[in-house]
Amino acid sequence: MIRLKDVWYRYSDNNWVLRGIDVEIREGEVLAIVGPNGAGKTTLMKIAAGIYRPLRGRVEAWGRDLWEAPGAERLALRRRIVYVHERPILIRGTVLDNIAYGLRIRGLDREKAQRRALEAARLLGIDGLLDRPATGLSRGQQQLVAIARALAVEPKILLLDEPFAHLDREKRRLLLNVLEKLASSGTGAAIATHDTYLAARIASRAVLVENGKAETGSIDELLL
Ligand SMILES: Nc1ncnc2c1ncn2[C@@H]1O[C@H](COP(=O)(O)OP(=O)(O)OP(=O)(O)O)[C@@H](O)[C@H]1O
């Protein structure tokens, strides 16, 4: 579980983007992160992923301070959390290379990494693309490759930034099913989205980020 406690963040000398927010991202559930453009949803997720360090407050991952834990422990904690950017960066090479990448940098041998990558690709219906160069894919396909890369490393917490934005109806449904299954098998997910219908359909709780504050509540309270 990840817990943001009284977290403050701003970029350079600009105004505070987050002003003392408290958010919990739990295993076994989907949390929707909603709010207007520029409210700080991406910033919140990057802090939860350990990519940005809060300027005040703390981030706990499974009870440990993510930034104060010793190097090896911090790396182990961070590896349980995967963040997928709305505009993911893909490496040169095939779709299969890309999906296997996270496993390869974790030290898995090529054959095992490719086997797990294939499973993740199948889940998202992109196993027909495995030999294609990743850089020539559409935005939606690139997003699915990045999500498959994240799923392949079997994170405990998955953070997805606007995952539905470029997906067609069929792929949205597929991704919803995958996320539901993941949650019921104990993985946690937080999803930043402007699509309140999809958020309400998938999430069990929501966080509304607005004016530097984060309000947590039920789907009924915040989305409907
Ligand atoms: N690297 C950066 N440098 C300076 N300011 C930034 C940077 N990244 C984000 N910001 C600013 O921080 C604020 C929050 O941005 P963030 O991307 O977290 O919002 P968001 O809620 O995800 O927005 P959207 O819904 O439009 O994706 C915005 O005002 C944005 O301009």
The ligand as an SDF file (V2000), in Angstrom:
LIG
                    3D

 31 33  0  0  0  0  0  0  0  0999 V2000
    7.6970   19.7080  -15.4090 N   0  0  0  0  0  0  0  0  0  0  0  0
    6.9280   20.7350  -15.0440 C   0  0  0  0  0  0  0  0  0  0  0  0
    7.4550   21.9720  -14.8540 N   0  0  0  0  0  0  0  0  0  0  0  0
    6.6890   23.0090  -14.4730 C   0  0  0  0  0  0  0  0  0  0  0  0
    5.3680   22.9100  -14.2370 N   0  0  0  0  0  0  0  0  0  0  0  0
    4.7820   21.7180  -14.4100 C   0  0  0  0  0  0  0  0  0  0  0  0
    5.5280   20.5680  -14.8160 C   0  0  0  0  0  0  0  0  0  0  0  0
    4.6860   19.5090  -14.9070 N   0  0  0  0  0  0  0  0  0  0  0  0
    3.4710   19.9710  -14.5550 C   0  0  0  0  0  0  0  0  0  0  0  0
    3.5070   21.2770  -14.2660 N   0  0  0  0  0  0  0  0  0  0  0  0
    2.3930   22.1340  -13.8320 C   0  0  0  0  0  0  0  0  0  0  0  0
    1.8490   21.5770  -12.6500 O   0  0  0  0  0  0  0  0  0  0  0  0
    0.4200   21.6400  -12.6750 C   0  0  0  0  0  0  0  0  0  0  0  0
   -0.1520   20.2410  -12.4980 C   0  0  0  0  0  0  0  0  0  0  0  0
    0.1700   19.4580  -13.6480 O   0  0  0  0  0  0  0  0  0  0  0  0
   -0.2660   17.9320  -13.7830 P   0  0  0  0  0  0  0  0  0  0  0  0
    0.2500   17.4310  -15.0780 O   0  0  0  0  0  0  0  0  0  0  0  0
    0.0990   17.2000  -12.5490 O   0  0  0  0  0  0  0  0  0  0  0  0
   -1.8650   18.0690  -13.8230 O   0  0  0  0  0  0  0  0  0  0  0  0
   -2.9820   17.0470  -14.3200 P   0  0  0  0  0  0  0  0  0  0  0  0
   -4.0970   17.1250  -13.3230 O   0  0  0  0  0  0  0  0  0  0  0  0
   -2.3850   15.7030  -14.5570 O   0  0  0  0  0  0  0  0  0  0  0  0
   -3.4360   17.7160  -15.6930 O   0  0  0  0  0  0  0  0  0  0  0  0
   -4.1500   17.0790  -17.0040 P   0  0  0  0  0  0  0  0  0  0  0  0
   -5.5150   16.6210  -16.5760 O   0  0  0  0  0  0  0  0  0  0  0  0
   -4.2210   18.2580  -17.9230 O   0  0  0  0  0  0  0  0  0  0  0  0
   -3.2730   15.9710  -17.4960 O   0  0  0  0  0  0  0  0  0  0  0  0
    0.0490   22.3300  -13.9750 C   0  0  0  0  0  0  0  0  0  0  0  0
   -0.1480   23.6810  -13.7140 O   0  0  0  0  0  0  0  0  0  0  0  0
    1.2640   22.1160  -14.8430 C   0  0  0  0  0  0  0  0  0  0  0  0
    1.4060   23.1810  -15.7550 O   0  0  0  0  0  0  0  0  0  0  0  0
  1  2  1  0
  2  3  1  0
  2  7  2  0
  3  4  2  0
  4  5  1  0
  5  6  2  0
  6  7  1  0
  6 10  1  0
  7  8  1  0
  8  9  2  0
  9 10  1  0
 10 11  1  0
 11 12  1  0
 11 30  1  0
 12 13  1  0
 13 14  1  0
 13 28  1  0
 14 15  1  0
 15 16  1  0
 16 17  2  0
 16 18  1  0
 16 19  1  0
 19 20  1  0
 20 21  2  0
 20 22  1  0
 20 23  1  0
 23 24  1  0
 24 25  2  0
 24 26  1  0
 24 27  1  0
 28 29  1  0
 28 30  1  0
 30 31  1  0
M  END
$$$$
